[in-house]
Amino acid sequence: MNSTHPKMTRRDLLKASVVGGLSAGLVGKTLLSESFAAVDEFQLNYILNSAMYGYTDVATVVGEVHKTGTKYIDIWPKVHGNQREQAEEMGVEAFQDLLKQHEVELGVVTCYVQGPFNLAEEMKFAHAVAGPGTVLVTGARGRKGLTGSELKKAVFDFVEKMKPHVAMAAHYGCTIAVENHAHSLLESPDSMRWFGEAAAEMDPLGVALAPHHLPQDGELIGGIADELGKQVAFFYAQQHGMGSSQKLPKEQEMLQMPGRGELDFTPILAALKKHHYAGFTEVFMHPVPRGIPILDTTEAITEAINESRAYLEECLKKI
């Protein structure tokens, strides 16, 4: 298995497409995905989540990126990690230098703390560090617990409120990916479908697809991914396992990782392949309490990520 992608990646395509002053966000996920499929056989474009290492020094985490089969990093803020705060303390130039030293690129900035309506500073940061092509992952805000027509209206209202923020993202060359998170407006399969409908013409806005927060049925989740198609802007390779809200023995907590729990990722990856998904795939889990590394050593964390990555590659071979 190659440690990095040998051909053109999503960011390479995005940067190559930004010509004549055209904003990266306006290029569109469809163009990116079709271009990716044209230059390479389908493969997952992995990214390393900094929060997997808890509050470990950001330089140490950056040093693990290539070991996990990628050159991209997703930096998280407190409470899950604190690498975003560390980057802020370093300053943009010093953080850029750290990334360049390790031949790593900033691919994602996770922005749950700010929420979907307060992303301007994160957009500026992402653009300053990496230029166009960065994804901002956030959650949906709105009344929870709705169903039926009330839920549909609330989802459409949320997307309408996102319009100025999506326009700003296009200006900075960012994509906003909204996660289907438990206890949020975007939680159920229906809400995700309606989000896809409402946001159909709102590039660069899409879904951060999180199987962890859906019924643990690979065919169902694959069906959702198929319906969303090009609107899947980010993919969390995480399952529910035995949950992540209460402290469990480590071997049970780790069941969130692909290949360890019961969820079959093959139908999900089949749907992503069908639509030539070129966004980031992130092997992920939540430790309890938040903010601690998922395992005792940096080396063990990286090894666990690679074990899950190997499982995902085996799933691809079945498609």
C-alpha positions as CSV (number, residue, x, y, z in Angstrom):
1,M,0.0,0.0,0.0
2,N,1.4,3.4,-0.9
3,S,2.0,5.8,1.9
4,T,0.8,8.8,-0.1
5,H,-1.2,9.2,-3.2
6,P,1.1,9.1,-6.3
7,K,-1.2,11.1,-8.6
8,M,-3.3,14.2,-8.4
9,T,-5.2,14.8,-5.2
10,R,-8.4,16.8,-4.5
11,R,-6.3,19.8,-3.4
12,D,-4.1,19.6,-6.5
13,L,-7.1,19.6,-8.7
14,L,-8.7,22.5,-6.8
15,K,-5.6,24.7,-6.9
16,A,-5.1,23.9,-10.6
17,S,-8.7,24.9,-11.3
18,V,-8.4,28.3,-9.7
19,V,-7.6,30.5,-12.7
20,G,-8.6,33.9,-13.8
21,G,-9.6,35.0,-10.3
22,L,-12.2,32.2,-10.0
23,S,-12.9,31.3,-6.4
24,A,-12.0,27.8,-5.4
25,G,-15.3,27.4,-3.8
26,L,-17.1,28.1,-7.1
27,V,-15.3,25.4,-8.9
28,G,-17.7,22.9,-7.5
29,K,-17.4,19.4,-6.0
30,T,-18.8,17.8,-9.2
31,L,-15.9,19.1,-11.3
32,L,-13.4,18.0,-8.7
33,S,-14.8,14.5,-8.3
34,E,-15.1,13.9,-12.1
35,S,-11.6,15.2,-12.6
36,F,-10.2,13.0,-9.8
37,A,-11.9,9.9,-11.4
38,A,-10.5,10.8,-14.8
39,V,-6.8,10.9,-13.6
40,D,-6.8,7.9,-11.2
41,E,-8.5,4.7,-10.2
42,F,-10.8,5.3,-7.3
43,Q,-9.1,5.5,-4.0
44,L,-9.8,7.0,-0.6
45,N,-8.1,10.3,0.1
46,Y,-7.1,10.0,3.8
47,I,-6.6,12.7,6.3
48,L,-5.2,12.5,9.9
49,N,-7.4,13.8,12.7
50,S,-5.2,15.6,15.3
51,A,-7.7,14.9,18.2
52,M,-6.9,11.2,18.0
53,Y,-3.7,12.1,19.9
54,G,-5.5,14.3,22.5
55,Y,-3.5,17.3,23.5
56,T,-0.2,16.0,22.2
57,D,2.1,18.6,20.8
58,V,1.1,19.6,17.3
59,A,4.6,19.1,16.0
60,T,4.5,15.4,17.1
61,V,1.1,14.9,15.5
62,V,2.3,16.5,12.2
63,G,5.2,14.1,12.3
64,E,2.7,11.2,12.2
65,V,0.8,12.3,9.1
66,H,2.7,10.5,6.4
67,K,2.8,7.4,8.5
68,T,-1.0,7.1,8.1
69,G,-1.0,7.2,4.3
70,T,-1.7,10.8,3.7
71,K,-0.1,14.3,3.6
72,Y,-3.2,16.1,5.1
73,I,-4.1,17.0,8.6
74,D,-7.4,18.0,10.3
75,I,-6.7,20.2,13.3
76,W,-9.2,20.2,16.2
77,P,-9.7,22.7,19.0
78,K,-10.5,22.0,22.6
79,V,-12.0,20.0,24.2
80,H,-11.3,17.1,21.8
81,G,-7.8,18.2,20.9
82,N,-5.9,21.5,21.2
83,Q,-3.9,21.6,18.0
84,R,-5.9,24.5,16.7
85,E,-5.0,26.6,19.7
86,Q,-1.4,25.5,19.4
87,A,-1.3,26.7,15.8
88,E,-2.8,30.0,16.8
89,E,-0.2,30.5,19.5
90,M,2.6,29.7,17.0
91,G,1.2,32.1,14.4
92,V,0.5,31.4,10.8
93,E,4.0,31.6,9.5
94,A,5.5,29.3,12.1
95,F,2.6,26.8,11.6
96,Q,3.2,26.9,7.8
97,D,6.9,26.3,8.4
98,L,6.1,23.3,10.6
99,L,3.8,21.8,7.9
100,K,6.4,22.5,5.1
101,Q,9.1,20.8,7.2
102,H,7.1,17.6,7.2
103,E,5.6,18.0,3.7
104,V,2.2,18.1,5.2
105,E,-0.8,20.2,4.2
106,L,-3.7,21.6,6.2
107,G,-6.8,19.9,4.7
108,V,-9.5,20.4,7.4
109,V,-10.2,22.8,10.2
110,T,-12.9,21.3,12.6
111,C,-15.2,24.1,13.8
112,Y,-17.9,22.8,16.1
113,V,-17.1,25.4,18.8
114,Q,-17.8,28.3,16.4
115,G,-20.9,26.7,14.8
116,P,-22.0,27.2,11.2
117,F,-22.8,30.9,11.5
118,N,-19.5,32.1,12.9
119,L,-16.8,30.6,10.6
120,A,-15.3,33.8,9.2
121,E,-12.1,33.7,11.3
122,E,-11.6,30.0,10.6
123,M,-12.0,30.6,6.9
124,K,-9.4,33.4,7.1
125,F,-7.0,31.1,9.1
126,A,-7.4,28.2,6.7
127,H,-6.9,30.4,3.6
128,A,-3.8,32.1,5.2
129,V,-2.2,28.7,6.0
130,A,-3.2,26.6,3.0
131,G,-4.8,28.8,0.3
132,P,-7.9,27.4,-1.4
133,G,-9.2,23.9,-0.9
134,T,-9.6,23.6,2.8
135,V,-12.8,22.0,4.4
136,L,-14.4,23.4,7.5
137,V,-16.4,20.8,9.4
138,T,-19.2,22.0,11.6
139,G,-22.6,21.1,13.0
140,A,-26.1,22.2,12.3
141,R,-27.9,24.7,14.5
142,G,-31.6,24.7,14.9
143,R,-34.5,23.2,17.0
144,K,-33.9,19.5,17.7
145,G,-36.5,16.7,17.9
146,L,-38.6,17.8,14.9
147,T,-40.2,15.3,12.5
148,G,-42.1,15.4,9.3
149,S,-43.0,18.7,7.6
150,E,-41.7,20.7,10.6
151,L,-38.3,19.1,10.3
152,K,-38.2,19.6,6.5
153,K,-39.1,23.3,6.9
154,A,-36.4,23.7,9.6
155,V,-33.8,22.1,7.4
156,F,-34.7,24.4,4.5
157,D,-34.6,27.4,6.8
158,F,-31.2,26.4,8.1
159,V,-29.8,26.1,4.6
160,E,-31.3,29.5,3.7
161,K,-29.5,31.0,6.7
162,M,-26.3,29.5,5.5
163,K,-26.3,31.3,2.2
164,P,-24.1,34.3,3.2
165,H,-21.7,32.0,5.0
166,V,-21.4,29.8,1.9
167,A,-20.7,32.9,-0.2
168,M,-17.9,33.8,2.2
169,A,-16.6,30.3,2.0
170,A,-16.5,30.5,-1.8
171,H,-14.6,33.8,-1.4
172,Y,-11.9,32.1,0.7
173,G,-11.8,28.9,-1.3
174,C,-13.3,26.8,1.5
175,T,-15.9,24.1,1.6
176,I,-18.4,23.9,4.6
177,A,-19.2,20.4,5.5
178,V,-22.1,20.0,8.0
179,E,-22.1,16.8,10.0
180,N,-25.1,14.7,10.7
181,H,-24.5,14.8,14.5
182,A,-26.7,13.3,17.2
183,H,-29.0,15.7,18.9
184,S,-28.7,18.3,16.1
185,L,-31.0,19.5,13.4
186,L,-29.2,17.3,10.9
187,E,-29.5,13.9,12.6
188,S,-31.9,11.6,10.9
189,P,-31.8,10.1,7.4
190,D,-34.8,12.3,6.4
191,S,-33.1,15.4,7.6
192,M,-30.0,14.5,5.6
193,R,-32.0,13.9,2.4
194,W,-33.8,17.3,2.9
195,F,-30.5,19.0,3.5
196,G,-29.3,17.5,0.2
197,E,-32.4,18.8,-1.6
198,A,-32.2,22.3,-0.1
199,A,-28.4,22.6,-0.7
200,A,-28.4,21.1,-4.1
201,E,-27.3,24.4,-5.8
202,M,-25.2,25.8,-2.9
203,D,-21.7,24.7,-3.6
204,P,-19.4,24.9,-1.6
205,L,-21.8,23.4,1.0
206,G,-22.1,19.7,1.7
207,V,-22.5,17.0,4.3
208,A,-19.9,15.5,6.6
209,L,-21.2,12.0,6.5
210,A,-20.8,10.3,10.0
211,P,-22.0,6.7,10.2
212,H,-21.4,6.9,14.0
213,H,-24.6,8.9,14.4
214,L,-26.8,6.8,12.1
215,P,-28.5,3.3,12.5
216,Q,-25.7,0.8,12.1
217,D,-26.8,-0.6,8.8
218,G,-24.2,-0.4,6.1
219,E,-26.8,-0.7,3.3
220,L,-28.9,2.1,4.8
221,I,-25.9,4.4,5.2
222,G,-24.7,3.5,1.7
223,G,-28.2,4.4,0.4
224,I,-27.9,7.8,2.1
225,A,-24.5,8.4,0.6
226,D,-25.8,7.4,-2.8
227,E,-28.7,9.9,-2.5
228,L,-26.4,12.7,-1.4
229,G,-24.0,11.9,-4.2
230,K,-21.6,14.8,-4.9
231,Q,-23.0,16.5,-1.8
232,V,-20.9,14.3,0.5
233,A,-18.1,16.7,1.3
234,F,-16.3,14.8,4.0
235,F,-16.5,11.2,5.3
236,Y,-15.9,10.1,8.9
237,A,-14.8,6.5,8.9
238,Q,-16.3,5.9,12.4
239,Q,-19.0,3.5,13.6
240,H,-21.0,3.6,16.7
241,G,-19.6,0.4,18.3
242,M,-20.7,0.5,21.9
243,G,-20.9,4.2,22.0
244,S,-18.7,7.1,23.0
245,S,-20.5,8.9,25.8
246,Q,-19.6,6.7,28.8
247,K,-16.3,5.3,29.9
248,L,-15.8,1.7,28.7
249,P,-13.0,-0.8,28.8
250,K,-10.6,0.3,26.1
251,E,-11.3,-2.7,23.8
252,Q,-15.0,-1.8,23.8
253,E,-14.3,1.9,23.3
254,M,-12.1,1.0,20.3
255,L,-15.1,-0.7,18.6
256,Q,-15.8,2.7,17.0
257,M,-12.9,2.1,14.7
258,P,-13.5,0.7,11.2
259,G,-12.8,-3.1,11.2
260,R,-13.3,-3.5,14.9
261,G,-17.1,-3.1,15.3
262,E,-19.9,-4.8,13.5
263,L,-20.6,-2.2,10.8
264,D,-19.8,-3.3,7.3
265,F,-18.3,-0.2,5.5
266,T,-18.4,-1.9,2.1
267,P,-21.8,-0.6,1.0
268,I,-20.9,2.9,2.1
269,L,-17.6,2.9,0.2
270,A,-19.5,1.4,-2.8
271,A,-21.7,4.5,-2.8
272,L,-18.8,6.8,-2.5
273,K,-17.0,5.1,-5.4
274,K,-20.2,5.2,-7.5
275,H,-20.1,9.0,-7.3
276,H,-16.3,9.3,-7.6
277,Y,-16.0,10.7,-4.1
278,A,-12.7,12.7,-4.0
279,G,-13.1,14.4,-0.5
280,F,-11.3,13.4,2.6
281,T,-11.8,10.2,4.5
282,E,-10.9,10.3,8.2
283,V,-10.5,7.3,10.4
284,F,-11.9,8.5,13.8
285,M,-13.2,7.6,17.2
286,H,-14.1,9.4,20.4
287,P,-12.2,8.6,23.7
288,V,-13.8,9.1,27.1
289,P,-13.1,11.6,28.5
290,R,-12.6,13.9,25.5
291,G,-9.1,15.4,25.1
292,I,-7.1,12.3,26.0
293,P,-5.3,10.3,23.3
294,I,-7.2,7.2,22.2
295,L,-4.3,5.0,23.2
296,D,-1.3,5.3,25.6
297,T,1.4,6.1,23.0
298,T,1.6,8.0,19.8
299,E,3.0,4.9,18.0
300,A,0.0,2.8,19.1
301,I,-2.5,5.4,17.9
302,T,-0.9,5.6,14.5
303,E,-0.8,1.8,14.3
304,A,-4.5,1.6,15.2
305,I,-5.4,4.1,12.5
306,N,-3.4,2.1,9.9
307,E,-5.2,-1.1,11.0
308,S,-8.5,0.6,10.2
309,R,-7.2,2.0,7.0
310,A,-6.1,-1.5,5.9
311,Y,-9.7,-2.7,6.7
312,L,-11.2,0.0,4.5
313,E,-8.8,-0.9,1.7
314,E,-10.0,-4.5,2.0
315,C,-13.6,-3.3,1.7
316,L,-12.7,-1.5,-1.5
317,K,-11.4,-4.7,-3.0
318,K,-14.8,-6.3,-2.6
319,I,-16.5,-3.6,-4.7
